[in-house]
Amino acid sequence: MMDIQKIETLPALDDLLAKSKETPVWVFKHSLTCPISGAAWSEFRQFAANASRQAGAIYALIEIQRARPVSTALAERTGVPHESPQAILLRNAQVAWHASHYEINLTALERA
């Protein structure tokens, strides 16, 4: 099982963006109260668990209700408007791919 880091502070977000200059970073923005988000979170976890083929990639979780300032900062720093659920792939501190809601599924994640 691949570790998924919970990002709860702005310094942790800054660290994540810096790490994306060296390795792919996947971020999942999760609403704890939304059933669509629950389904997408399940797909993301399955993707991360099977992601040994992406050696060195980092997987992160932002729980919207518990880390709203972090979620807002990610939107501001990447230029990707906030949605939840939302999956974002960062490479070189830039957004390489993103999707939201029903577009977040195992097939789409693997293609990205």
C-alpha positions in Angstrom: 0.0 0.0 0.0 1.3 3.4 -1.0 1.4 6.0 1.7 -0.9 9.0 1.2 0.3 12.0 3.2 -2.4 14.2 4.8 -1.6 17.9 4.1 -2.9 20.1 6.8 -0.6 23.2 6.9 0.7 25.7 4.4 4.4 24.7 5.1 3.4 21.1 4.2 1.8 22.4 1.0 5.0 24.4 0.2 7.1 21.3 0.8 4.8 19.3 -1.5 5.1 21.9 -4.3 8.9 21.9 -3.9 9.0 18.1 -4.1 7.1 18.1 -7.4 10.2 19.6 -9.0 11.9 16.2 -8.4 9.1 13.7 -8.6 5.4 13.5 -9.7 3.1 14.6 -6.9 -0.6 13.6 -6.8 -3.0 15.6 -4.7 -6.5 14.6 -3.8 -8.9 17.2 -2.5 -11.6 15.4 -0.5 -14.9 16.6 0.9 -15.7 14.5 3.9 -19.5 15.1 3.5 -19.9 14.4 -0.3 -20.8 11.0 -1.6 -19.3 11.8 -5.0 -16.0 12.7 -3.2 -16.2 9.4 -1.3 -16.4 7.4 -4.5 -13.6 9.4 -6.1 -11.5 8.9 -2.9 -11.9 5.2 -3.2 -10.7 5.3 -6.8 -7.7 7.5 -5.9 -6.7 5.1 -3.0 -6.9 2.2 -5.3 -4.7 4.0 -7.9 -2.2 4.9 -5.2 -2.1 1.3 -3.9 -1.4 0.0 -7.4 1.1 2.8 -8.3 4.3 0.9 -7.8 4.9 1.5 -11.5 5.3 5.2 -10.7 8.3 4.8 -8.5 9.0 7.7 -6.3 5.7 9.5 -6.9 4.1 11.2 -3.8 0.4 10.9 -3.0 -1.3 13.6 -0.8 -4.7 14.2 0.6 -6.3 17.6 1.6 -9.5 17.2 3.6 -11.4 20.3 2.6 -13.3 20.7 5.9 -10.1 20.3 8.0 -7.7 22.3 5.9 -9.6 24.9 3.9 -6.7 27.4 3.9 -4.5 24.8 2.4 -7.1 23.9 -0.3 -7.5 27.6 -1.1 -3.7 28.1 -1.3 -3.4 25.2 -3.6 -6.0 26.7 -5.9 -4.2 30.1 -5.8 -0.7 28.7 -6.4 -1.7 26.3 -9.3 -4.4 28.4 -10.9 -6.8 25.5 -10.8 -10.1 26.6 -9.4 -11.2 24.7 -6.3 -13.6 21.8 -6.7 -14.1 18.8 -4.6 -13.5 16.1 -5.2 -10.5 17.1 -7.2 -7.3 15.2 -8.3 -4.2 17.2 -9.4 -1.0 15.9 -10.8 2.0 18.3 -10.2 5.2 18.1 -12.1 7.9 20.8 -11.8 5.6 22.8 -9.5 3.1 23.0 -12.4 -0.2 21.3 -13.0 0.3 18.5 -15.5 -3.3 17.2 -15.2 -6.4 17.6 -13.1 -9.9 16.3 -12.9 -12.9 16.6 -10.6 -16.1 14.8 -9.6 -17.0 11.8 -11.8 -13.9 12.4 -14.0 -11.8 11.0 -11.2 -11.6 7.2 -11.8 -8.9 4.6 -12.0 -8.7 4.7 -15.9 -8.3 8.5 -16.0 -5.7 8.5 -13.2 -3.7 5.8 -14.9 -3.8 7.6 -18.2 -2.5 10.8 -16.6 
